[in-house]
């Protein structure tokens, strides 16, 4: 009888504790996200340091002369961020030029910076159904373009201008071309543009 009273007393305390933990968990701040907007892209990064690393890794001249870099928000006055904006927009303009497509009619592409290829692969497995792991698991992936949200997921550890141009090609072919281009055709064009960059 005494044990039954104790067990009935424990249940409400356990329930109260569990509810309290859930409330605290939902009120914890989410992982910080930095949003950086250019003329052709919206970049989501884990920190301003990730954006600086992106700028360091992209070795591409700025957009053509007369095209001022468009940087908004808290990053507008940091000297590296107008360069990053000019590099991203310059790559988009060069891809559009190679494909002979006008970039002006294209909606902004979302760029999500992830730490490495394993994180990119995890995101790919979540978004693209029907994948099967290889002998050693899913492996690594440098980047991929997800048409549903017009988003490029990029590995910061593997980032270079050719990878960004490859994914921008997918974006342009999916948004600026009226004919639907099959996946193999898109891949051929993306490799061509990457080689021309």
N, C-alpha and C positions, 0 to 999 in steps of 0.2 A: 504494500500500500504506500509506504514511504517512497519507494523507488518510482512508483507511478506518478506521485505528486511532483517529484524532481524532474522527471522526463517531460511532464506537461509544462513545467516552468521553463525548461530549456528551450522548447520550441518557439515561444514568443520572443525570447531573447535572440535566438538564432535568426529568426525572421527579421527582427528589427535591425540586427547587425547587417544582414545581407542587403536590405533595402537601403540602409545608410551608405554602404559601400557603393551601391549602384548610383545613388544620387551624387556622391563625391566623384565617381568616375565620369559621369556625364557633364560635370561642371569643370573638369580639368581642361586647361587650354589645349587645343589641338596643336599638332606639330606646326611650327611656324612656316608660313609660305610667303615667298616674295613674288610679286607679280610685276613684270616688266613689259611694257607695251611699246612696240615699234609700229611703223606704218603698215607692215604686212604680217606681223606676228604678235602673239601674246605669250610670253615666256613665264612658266611657273617653276620656281626653284626653291629648294629647301632653305637657302640663305643667300645673302648678298655675296658671300664668298664664292658660292657656286656660280653666280653670274660673272664674277671676276674671272673665275677659272674658265668659263665658257669663252669669254673675250680673249683670254690668253691662248686658248687652243685653236681658235679660228684664225688662220693666216690667210686673210682675203682682203684685198683693197676695199676701201669704202665705196659706197654707192657713187654713181657718176657725179662729176662736179655740177654744182647748181642744185643738188638734191640735199637740202639740209636734213641732218639726222633728227628723227622725231622721237624724243624721249619724254616720258611723262612721269609725274609723281615724284617721290622722294629721291629718285636716281638722276633727275634731270641735271643736277649740278656736279655730279661726280665725274671727273675727267674720263674714266674708263667706259662709262655707260653710253655716252654718245658714240664712241668707237664701236661698242658692241651693237648698238642699234644700226649703225652704218654698215657693219659687216653682215648682219642678218639680212637687212634689206638689199644689200648689194648682191648677196648670193641669190636671193629670190629674183631680183631683176635679171641676173645673168642666166638663171635657169629659164626664165620666161623668154629671154632673147634667143637662147639655143633652141627652144621649142617653138619659137615664133608665135608666142601667145602674149596678149596684153595682160599684164598683172593687175591693171586697174579694176577689172571686173571681178576679181577674185576676193572672196571673204578672207579675213585674217585666219591664219593657221595657228593652232595652239601648240606650243612646244613645252613638254613636261620633261624637266631634267631629273634623271634618276642617278643614283651613285654609280652603278656599274651594270654590266650586261646581264647579271643574274636577276637584278631587280626588274630590268626591262623584260626579260623572259617571263618572270612571274606575272607581270602586268599583261603580257601577250597571252599567257595561258588563261588568265581570268576573262579576257575580252573575246578571244577567238576560240569558239568551241570545237571539239573534235580532235584536239592535238593529242599525240601519244608520245610519252617520253622515250628517248633512245636508250641505249644500253647503259649509259652513265647518267640517266636523268634527263632533264630538259635542256641542260647546257646553258649557254650564254647567247645573248642577242644584242647587237650594237644599237639597233633602232628599228622602229616600225611605224607605219602610218595607219591610223584607225579611221576609216571613212565615216563611221557613225557620228563621231564628234569632231571630225576634222582636226585630229590631234596626232602629233608626232611624239612618240616616247623615245627619249635619247639617253644613252649611257654617257655620263659625263667623263668617265674614265677612258672611253673609246672615241670621244668626239673629235671630228675633223671636218673641214668644209665639204669634202666629197660626200660624207654620210648625210650631212644636212641637205646638200643639193639633190642627192638621191631621193630623200623623203619629200623635199619640196616638189620634185617632179611628180610623185604620186598625187600630191595635193593639187597641183595645177591640172593634171590630167583628169582628176575626179571632179573638179569644180569649174574649170574654164572651157572644157571641151564638151560639146553637146552630145556627141556619140559616146556610148559606153565602150571603153577600151578594156578588153579582157586582161586578167592578171598577168599572163605571160607577156602580152604586148607592153603593158605598163612597166614590167620588170626590165624588158629589153631597152625601152626608152630611158628608164632610170639609170641603167648601167652606162648607156651612151652619154647621157648628160654628165654623169660622174667622171667619166673618162675625159670629157671635153673641158671640164673645169680646171 
